[in-house]
Amino acid sequence: MSTTTEATALAPPAPPGHRHHKGKHWIDDWRPEDPEFWSTTGKPVARRNLIFSIFAEHIGFSVWLLWSIVVVQMTAGADGSAAASGWALSTTQALWLVAVPSGVGAFLRIPYTFAIPVFGGRNWTVISASMLLIPCLLMAWAVGDPTFPFPALVLIAATAGFGGGNFASSMANISFFYPEKEKGWALGLNAAGGNIGVAVAQKIIPLVVVAGGGVALSRAGLFYVPLAVVAAVCAFLFMNNLTEAKADVKPVWQSLRHADTWVMSLLYIGTFGSFIGYSAAFPTLLKAVFDRGDIALAWAFLGAGIGSIARPLGGKLSDRIGGARITAASFVMLAAGAAAALWSVRAVNLPVFFVAFMFLFVATGIGNGSTYRMISRIFQVKGEDAGGDPDTMVFMRRQAAGALGIISSVGAFGGFIVPLAYAWSKASFGNIQPALQFYVAFFLVLLGVTWYCYLRKGTRMARAGV
């Protein structure tokens, strides 16, 4: 008996009136909060879905941020000379090419969130992984010709945003599989597996495009074509759709009525928005600020890698200590890191600049994990306050899944804003100091918001240990 069929066979009969689906990939009865069900049936099924969700999301993130490392080899040197690839983009053009995919990916996270209740988690993973072929093949076609029109290049870069949308659907889907007490760790792993795709792409692609001598940028897109196919096939064969997740889109809309959805969106701009924005801009900043494209190609991947590894740590600490406390600590770290980066730019100190950004990446990773843990806990508290009966808790879990997608979408716009803020600062003032000054103040404001809404003594969420 296959593991997929076994999951359905071992599960107790669904309650009367519960909707059933035909097909071995559908699971109609799913009760992760039931200890016996979870230990005997739920956990192995959830783990299998998590593994293949991570793989698909990993490829999605890699494609999403592919331009962040490719543009380093397309940007002109400090003297205006063309890069070895034949391209001679300005710093502003390069930052636009890394900002646009982030913005498109952020926008797509909203419809991708709705895709889970419409299509089912497994079905949509197959579709979204297959769609990654579009940006990969278009990139391979365009980057080989240095005379290719820049506006068309921006449009092609925009299609890489398909990879960014994958995150919202993946996180919303996995949130249904795990019990509340394990959500922080599971969502942290799912997100980290995706996030680390940025680091992998930034490390591998510079080697791929120069393999055999010369620079062949088209290989960057072609490299991920077979991997996208594998991700789609694995999702088709090994993942499941949950009836509980495929209900209707009403809970997603209702999640927008909660003020907490919008407060957490703001906090997520500070954590994930910073992570994806810094990941996209960091290689270009190393070349633009210090004219060290060699370091960008060889070592910029460390930032995204460290931030990705730190994400499940943030979720784990939040499970034990509380998400709001860990989120507040991450904003303190972010403000300190931005201040150190500001000093390093003023002092023209590359080592301090590099270390400061590594510290920033650690802080974003921890904050990413903790904010996501807060979201599920907030909606659990709301469900308990509304009566806490099983139907109410299921409905609130659906709202939480919808909120996860909305918050991830709003937060991801930071990946669009950060590179453009650096581009504006460099173009207007000749350096990136004004942008860094803004970030120090912004992180301190978010620290205050976190305390006021979730840590202030006497508030409902503080008493609940959100």
C-alpha positions as CSV (number, residue, x, y, z in Angstrom):
1,M,0.0,0.0,0.0
2,S,1.4,3.4,-0.9
3,T,2.1,5.9,1.9
4,T,-0.5,8.3,0.4
5,T,-3.3,5.7,0.3
6,E,-2.2,4.5,3.7
7,A,-2.8,7.9,5.2
8,T,-6.4,7.9,4.1
9,A,-7.0,4.3,5.0
10,L,-5.7,4.6,8.6
11,A,-7.6,7.7,9.3
12,P,-10.9,7.3,11.2
13,P,-14.1,7.9,9.2
14,A,-14.9,11.6,8.6
15,P,-17.9,13.1,10.4
16,P,-21.3,12.8,8.7
17,G,-21.7,15.4,6.0
18,H,-18.0,15.9,5.6
19,R,-17.1,16.3,2.0
20,H,-15.0,13.5,0.4
21,H,-12.9,13.6,-2.7
22,K,-12.0,10.8,-5.0
23,G,-8.3,10.1,-5.7
24,K,-5.5,8.8,-3.5
25,H,-3.9,12.2,-3.2
26,W,-6.8,13.7,-1.2
27,I,-7.1,13.3,2.5
28,D,-10.6,14.0,3.9
29,D,-10.0,13.5,7.6
30,W,-7.1,15.4,9.1
31,R,-6.9,16.0,12.9
32,P,-3.3,17.1,13.8
33,E,-4.4,18.3,17.3
34,D,-5.6,14.7,18.1
35,P,-2.5,13.1,19.8
36,E,-3.4,9.5,18.7
37,F,-4.1,10.5,15.1
38,W,-0.9,12.6,14.9
39,S,1.4,10.0,16.3
40,T,0.0,7.1,14.3
41,T,-1.0,8.6,11.0
42,G,-0.5,12.4,10.8
43,K,3.2,12.9,11.5
44,P,4.7,10.8,8.7
45,V,2.3,12.2,6.2
46,A,2.9,15.8,7.3
47,R,6.7,15.2,7.2
48,R,6.5,13.8,3.6
49,N,4.5,16.8,2.4
50,L,6.9,19.1,4.2
51,I,10.0,17.6,2.5
52,F,8.6,18.0,-1.0
53,S,7.2,21.4,-0.3
54,I,10.6,22.5,0.8
55,F,12.2,21.2,-2.4
56,A,9.7,23.0,-4.6
57,E,9.9,26.2,-2.6
58,H,13.7,26.0,-2.7
59,I,13.7,26.0,-6.5
60,G,11.2,28.8,-6.5
61,F,13.3,31.0,-4.3
62,S,16.4,30.2,-6.4
63,V,14.7,31.4,-9.6
64,W,13.1,34.4,-7.8
65,L,16.6,35.8,-6.8
66,L,18.5,34.5,-9.8
67,W,18.9,38.0,-11.2
68,S,20.5,39.2,-8.0
69,I,23.7,37.4,-8.9
70,V,23.5,37.5,-12.7
71,V,23.4,41.3,-12.7
72,V,26.8,41.5,-11.0
73,Q,28.3,40.1,-14.2
74,M,26.2,42.6,-16.2
75,T,27.1,45.8,-14.4
76,A,29.8,48.2,-15.6
77,G,32.9,48.7,-13.5
78,A,33.7,51.9,-11.6
79,D,35.4,53.3,-14.7
80,G,32.3,52.5,-16.9
81,S,34.0,49.6,-18.6
82,A,31.8,46.7,-19.7
83,A,31.8,43.5,-17.7
84,A,33.3,40.3,-19.1
85,S,29.8,39.3,-20.3
86,G,29.7,42.3,-22.6
87,W,27.0,44.1,-20.6
88,A,27.6,47.5,-19.1
89,L,24.5,48.2,-16.9
90,S,24.5,51.1,-14.5
91,T,24.1,50.5,-10.8
92,T,20.6,51.9,-11.0
93,Q,19.7,49.6,-13.9
94,A,21.1,46.6,-12.0
95,L,19.1,47.4,-8.9
96,W,15.9,47.7,-10.9
97,L,16.5,44.3,-12.3
98,V,16.7,42.8,-8.8
99,A,13.9,44.9,-7.4
100,V,11.2,44.1,-10.1
101,P,11.2,40.3,-9.5
102,S,10.8,41.0,-5.8
103,G,7.9,43.3,-6.4
104,V,6.1,40.9,-8.7
105,G,6.7,38.0,-6.4
106,A,5.2,40.0,-3.5
107,F,2.1,40.9,-5.6
108,L,1.6,37.3,-6.7
109,R,1.6,36.0,-3.1
110,I,-2.0,37.1,-2.7
111,P,-3.4,35.1,-5.6
112,Y,-1.1,32.2,-4.7
113,T,-2.6,32.1,-1.3
114,F,-6.1,31.9,-2.7
115,A,-4.8,29.0,-5.0
116,I,-4.6,26.6,-2.1
117,P,-8.3,26.6,-1.2
118,V,-9.2,26.7,-4.9
119,F,-6.9,24.0,-6.3
120,G,-5.5,22.1,-3.3
121,G,-2.0,22.2,-1.9
122,R,-0.5,19.4,-3.9
123,N,-2.2,20.4,-7.2
124,W,-1.0,24.0,-6.9
125,T,2.5,23.0,-6.1
126,V,2.6,21.0,-9.4
127,I,1.3,24.0,-11.3
128,S,3.5,26.7,-9.6
129,A,6.7,24.6,-10.0
130,S,6.0,24.1,-13.7
131,M,5.5,27.8,-14.2
132,L,9.2,28.3,-13.2
133,L,10.2,27.2,-16.6
134,I,9.0,30.5,-18.0
135,P,11.5,32.8,-16.3
136,C,14.3,30.3,-16.7
137,L,13.9,29.9,-20.4
138,L,13.3,33.7,-21.0
139,M,16.5,34.6,-19.0
140,A,18.5,32.1,-21.0
141,W,17.3,33.7,-24.2
142,A,17.8,37.4,-23.2
143,V,21.1,37.6,-21.3
144,G,23.3,36.2,-24.0
145,D,22.8,39.4,-26.1
146,P,24.3,42.6,-24.6
147,T,22.3,44.7,-27.1
148,F,19.0,43.4,-25.7
149,P,16.7,46.3,-24.9
150,F,16.7,47.2,-21.2
151,P,12.9,47.7,-20.9
152,A,12.3,44.1,-22.4
153,L,15.0,42.9,-20.0
154,V,13.0,44.3,-17.1
155,L,9.8,42.6,-18.3
156,I,11.7,39.2,-18.5
157,A,13.1,39.8,-15.0
158,A,9.6,40.4,-13.8
159,T,8.6,36.8,-14.6
160,A,11.1,35.6,-12.0
161,G,8.5,36.8,-9.6
162,F,6.6,33.5,-10.2
163,G,9.2,32.0,-7.8
164,G,8.4,34.5,-5.1
165,G,4.7,33.7,-5.2
166,N,5.4,30.0,-4.3
167,F,6.3,30.9,-0.7
168,A,2.8,32.1,0.2
169,S,1.0,29.0,-1.1
170,S,3.6,26.7,0.4
171,M,3.4,28.2,3.8
172,A,-0.4,28.4,3.8
173,N,-0.5,24.7,2.8
174,I,2.0,23.4,5.3
175,S,0.3,25.3,8.1
176,F,-2.7,22.9,7.8
177,F,-0.6,19.8,8.2
178,Y,1.0,20.5,11.7
179,P,-0.5,20.8,15.2
180,E,-0.2,24.2,16.8
181,K,2.7,23.2,19.1
182,E,4.9,22.2,16.2
183,K,3.9,24.9,13.7
184,G,6.8,27.2,14.5
185,W,9.4,24.6,13.8
186,A,7.6,23.2,10.7
187,L,7.0,26.6,9.1
188,G,10.5,27.6,10.0
189,L,12.0,24.6,8.2
190,N,9.7,25.1,5.2
191,A,10.6,28.7,4.9
192,A,14.3,28.1,5.6
193,G,14.5,25.4,2.9
194,G,13.1,28.0,0.5
195,N,15.1,30.9,1.7
196,I,18.4,29.0,1.4
197,G,17.7,28.7,-2.3
198,V,18.9,32.3,-2.6
199,A,22.2,31.4,-1.1
200,V,22.6,28.3,-3.3
201,A,21.8,30.2,-6.4
202,Q,24.3,33.0,-5.5
203,K,27.0,30.4,-4.8
204,I,26.5,28.0,-7.7
205,I,25.5,30.3,-10.6
206,P,28.8,32.3,-10.7
207,L,30.6,28.9,-11.1
208,V,28.1,27.6,-13.7
209,V,28.3,30.6,-16.0
210,V,32.1,30.5,-16.2
211,A,32.6,26.8,-16.4
212,G,34.8,25.9,-19.3
213,G,36.1,29.5,-19.7
214,G,34.5,32.7,-20.6
215,V,31.1,33.9,-19.4
216,A,27.9,32.3,-20.6
217,L,25.1,33.9,-18.6
218,S,22.4,31.9,-20.4
219,R,23.4,28.9,-18.4
220,A,22.0,30.6,-15.3
221,G,18.5,30.1,-16.5
222,L,19.1,26.7,-18.2
223,F,20.5,25.3,-15.0
224,Y,17.2,25.5,-13.2
225,V,15.0,24.1,-16.0
226,P,15.4,20.4,-15.1
227,L,15.2,21.2,-11.4
228,A,11.8,22.9,-11.9
229,V,10.6,19.8,-13.7
230,V,11.8,17.5,-10.9
231,A,10.0,19.6,-8.3
232,A,6.7,19.5,-10.2
233,V,7.0,15.7,-10.7
234,C,7.8,15.0,-7.1
235,A,4.9,17.2,-5.9
236,F,2.6,15.2,-8.3
237,L,3.8,11.9,-7.0
238,F,4.3,12.4,-3.3
239,M,2.2,15.3,-1.9
240,N,-1.4,15.5,-0.7
241,N,-4.4,17.8,-0.9
242,L,-6.3,18.3,2.4
243,T,-10.1,18.7,2.3
244,E,-9.8,21.0,5.3
245,A,-7.6,23.4,3.3
246,K,-9.8,23.1,0.2
247,A,-12.9,24.7,1.8
248,D,-13.6,28.2,0.3
249,V,-11.8,31.5,0.1
250,K,-14.1,33.2,2.7
251,P,-11.7,32.7,5.6
252,V,-8.9,34.4,3.6
253,W,-11.1,37.5,3.1
254,Q,-12.2,37.4,6.7
255,S,-8.5,37.4,7.9
256,L,-8.3,40.9,6.4
257,R,-10.7,42.2,9.0
258,H,-8.3,41.5,11.9
259,A,-6.1,44.5,12.8
260,D,-3.4,41.9,13.8
261,T,-3.2,40.9,10.1
262,W,-2.1,44.4,9.2
263,V,0.2,44.9,12.2
264,M,2.0,41.6,11.5
265,S,2.3,42.7,7.8
266,L,4.2,45.7,8.9
267,L,6.4,43.7,11.2
268,Y,7.1,41.2,8.4
269,I,8.2,44.1,6.1
270,G,10.9,44.6,8.7
271,T,12.0,41.0,8.9
272,F,11.3,39.2,5.6
273,G,11.2,42.4,3.6
274,S,14.7,43.1,4.9
275,F,15.9,39.6,4.2
276,I,14.8,39.4,0.6
277,G,15.7,43.0,-0.1
278,Y,19.2,42.6,1.4
279,S,19.7,39.3,-0.4
280,A,18.8,40.9,-3.7
281,A,20.8,44.1,-3.2
282,F,23.9,42.9,-1.3
283,P,25.9,41.6,-4.2
284,T,25.3,44.8,-6.2
285,L,26.1,47.0,-3.2
286,L,29.5,45.3,-2.8
287,K,30.3,46.2,-6.3
288,A,28.7,49.6,-6.3
289,V,30.0,50.9,-2.9
290,F,33.4,49.2,-2.8
291,D,33.9,48.1,-6.5
292,R,34.5,44.5,-5.3
293,G,32.5,42.4,-7.8
294,D,34.9,39.5,-7.0
295,I,33.8,39.4,-3.4
296,A,30.1,39.7,-4.5
297,L,30.4,36.7,-6.8
298,A,32.4,34.6,-4.3
299,W,31.0,35.4,-0.9
300,A,27.7,37.3,-1.1
301,F,25.8,34.0,-0.8
302,L,26.8,33.8,2.8
303,G,24.2,36.4,3.8
304,A,21.2,34.6,2.4
305,G,22.6,31.3,3.7
306,I,23.0,32.6,7.3
307,G,19.6,34.2,7.3
308,S,18.0,31.0,6.0
309,I,19.6,28.8,8.6
310,A,18.6,31.3,11.4
311,R,14.9,31.1,10.4
312,P,14.0,27.8,12.0
313,L,16.0,28.9,15.0
314,G,13.7,31.8,15.3
315,G,10.7,29.5,15.1
316,K,12.1,27.1,17.7
317,L,12.9,29.9,20.2
318,S,9.4,31.3,19.7
319,D,7.9,27.9,20.5
320,R,9.7,28.0,23.8
321,I,9.9,31.7,24.7
322,G,7.2,33.4,22.7
323,G,7.2,34.9,19.2
324,A,6.7,38.5,20.3
325,R,9.8,38.4,22.5
326,I,12.0,36.9,19.9
327,T,10.6,39.4,17.3
328,A,11.4,42.3,19.5
329,A,15.0,41.0,20.0
330,S,15.4,40.7,16.2
331,F,14.4,44.4,15.7
332,V,17.0,45.4,18.3
333,M,19.6,43.4,16.4
334,L,18.5,44.8,13.0
335,A,18.8,48.4,14.3
336,A,22.3,47.6,15.6
337,G,23.4,46.0,12.4
338,A,22.1,48.8,10.2
339,A,24.0,51.3,12.5
340,A,27.2,49.3,12.1
341,A,26.7,49.2,8.3
342,L,26.2,52.9,8.3
343,W,29.5,53.5,10.2
344,S,31.4,51.2,7.8
345,V,30.2,53.1,4.7
346,R,31.3,56.4,6.3
347,A,34.7,54.9,7.3
348,V,35.0,53.0,3.9
349,N,35.6,49.8,5.8
350,L,34.7,46.8,3.8
351,P,35.3,44.1,6.5
352,V,33.0,45.9,8.9
353,F,30.4,46.4,6.2
354,F,30.5,42.7,5.3
355,V,30.3,41.6,9.0
356,A,27.5,44.1,9.7
357,F,25.4,42.7,6.8
358,M,26.0,39.1,8.0
359,F,24.7,40.2,11.4
360,L,21.7,41.8,9.7
361,F,21.0,38.5,7.9
362,V,21.0,36.6,11.1
363,A,18.6,39.0,12.6
364,T,16.2,38.8,9.6
365,G,16.2,35.0,9.8
366,I,15.4,34.9,13.5
367,G,12.7,37.6,13.0
368,N,11.2,35.7,10.0
369,G,10.7,32.6,12.1
370,S,9.3,34.4,15.1
371,T,6.8,36.5,13.2
372,Y,5.4,33.5,11.4
373,R,5.0,31.7,14.7
374,M,3.2,34.7,16.1
375,I,0.6,34.6,13.4
376,S,-0.6,31.1,14.0
377,R,-0.6,31.7,17.8
378,I,-2.6,35.0,17.4
379,F,-5.4,33.2,15.5
380,Q,-5.4,30.3,18.0
381,V,-6.0,32.8,20.8
382,K,-8.8,34.4,18.8
383,G,-10.3,31.0,18.3
384,E,-10.2,30.3,22.0
385,D,-11.8,33.6,22.7
386,A,-14.6,32.8,20.3
387,G,-15.5,29.6,22.1
388,G,-12.7,27.2,21.3
389,D,-15.0,24.4,19.9
390,P,-13.5,22.2,17.1
391,D,-15.4,23.9,14.3
392,T,-14.4,27.4,15.4
393,M,-10.7,26.3,15.8
394,V,-10.7,24.8,12.3
395,F,-12.2,28.0,10.9
396,M,-9.6,30.1,12.7
397,R,-6.8,27.9,11.3
398,R,-8.2,28.6,7.8
399,Q,-8.1,32.4,8.6
400,A,-4.6,32.0,9.9
401,A,-3.5,30.3,6.7
402,G,-5.1,33.2,4.7
403,A,-3.4,35.7,6.9
404,L,-0.1,34.0,6.4
405,G,-0.4,34.5,2.6
406,I,-1.5,38.2,2.9
407,I,1.2,39.0,5.4
408,S,3.9,37.3,3.3
409,S,2.8,39.3,0.3
410,V,2.9,42.7,2.1
411,G,6.2,41.8,3.8
412,A,7.8,40.8,0.5
413,F,7.3,44.2,-0.9
414,G,10.3,45.1,1.2
415,G,12.3,43.2,-1.3
416,F,11.1,45.7,-3.9
417,I,11.6,48.8,-1.8
418,V,15.1,48.0,-0.4
419,P,17.0,47.8,-3.7
420,L,15.2,50.9,-5.0
421,A,15.9,52.8,-1.7
422,Y,19.6,52.1,-2.2
423,A,19.4,53.1,-5.9
424,W,17.7,56.4,-4.9
425,S,20.2,57.1,-2.2
426,K,23.2,56.4,-4.5
427,A,21.8,58.4,-7.3
428,S,20.7,61.4,-5.2
429,F,23.5,61.5,-2.6
430,G,26.3,59.5,-4.2
431,N,26.3,57.0,-1.4
432,I,23.9,54.7,0.5
433,Q,24.1,56.4,3.9
434,P,20.6,58.0,3.9
435,A,19.0,54.6,3.2
436,L,20.9,53.0,6.1
437,Q,19.9,55.9,8.4
438,F,16.2,55.3,7.5
439,Y,16.6,51.6,8.3
440,V,17.9,52.3,11.8
441,A,14.9,54.5,12.6
442,F,12.5,52.1,10.9
443,F,13.6,49.1,13.0
444,L,13.3,51.1,16.2
445,V,9.7,52.0,15.3
446,L,8.9,48.4,14.6
447,L,10.4,47.5,18.0
448,G,7.9,49.9,19.6
449,V,5.0,48.5,17.6
450,T,5.9,45.0,18.7
451,W,6.0,46.0,22.4
452,Y,2.8,48.0,22.2
453,C,0.7,45.4,20.5
454,Y,2.0,42.1,21.8
455,L,4.3,42.6,24.9
456,R,2.7,45.5,26.8
457,K,1.5,44.4,30.2
458,G,-2.2,43.8,30.4
459,T,-2.9,43.2,26.7
460,R,-4.7,40.0,25.7
461,M,-1.9,38.8,23.5
462,A,0.8,39.5,26.1
463,R,-1.2,37.4,28.6
464,A,-1.5,34.6,26.1
465,G,2.3,34.6,25.5
466,V,2.0,35.3,21.8
